[in-house]
Amino acid sequence: MIREDKKEKSLAELVKRLERAYGAKLASVILYGSAAAGDSTAKFSDLNVLCVLSELGVDELAQADSIFRWWRDQGQPTPLLLSEHELRNSTDCFPIEFHDMKQQRRILYGKDLVADLEIDESFYRAQVEYQLRSKLLRLRQRGAALLHDPLLLLDLMADSVSTFCVLARHALRLYGIEPPWLKREAIRLAAEKFGIDPTPFMQLLDYRDDRIKPRALDPKALFRSYLTEIEKLVAVVDRLEK
């Protein structure tokens, strides 16, 4: 797991820098995703942060530059930066992200601006399918270049499995089932409802969590089965009512 003391210090420092930069313009800072749910690993998980400002223009972007460069130097993805107006009016574009924030979030600063959001699901199914297909294509492309190196191929798959667990959870939601948050539970339920084999996902989660050593796995065979089950998941979402 991500060391709690390091995680908390990093988050506290991020909030401190944002407060110093934006003052009264800073409306909210929210941690969301696996780190907020306590379902993360040190090597493969990110700290996903939403930063909401009362107004957002070029000046505010300039103020964010040094903060976000520092945050990326910590190995973390750039925070999602939105104005309050954008937050209220972009749920149709980012239903996956806002559903995740609704389910698991932690308020680091300011108001909980997510609790009362109404999520527009007009493009929800399309976004889930798009993300599945685009992530699958990228996995194939990157994996093809790593088939000669089993350990790098294994790390590529382990780095991707969290994303596909998230998308499996959203496929369940589209199917009319309120999904569990934890990755393993979501994959087990997806296997039950969609007929996919959970084995490659579980093996990669075990590897992420140091429950299994690389020598116990055959990365090339695992890559083959992993791609097959992701393709099945894509087909499930594609067949849902459009």
Summary of the structure (lengths in Angstrom):
residues: 242
radius of gyration: 18.8
end to end distance: 38.8
largest distance: 54.3
contacts: 717
relative contact order: 0.11
helix: 62%
strand: 10%
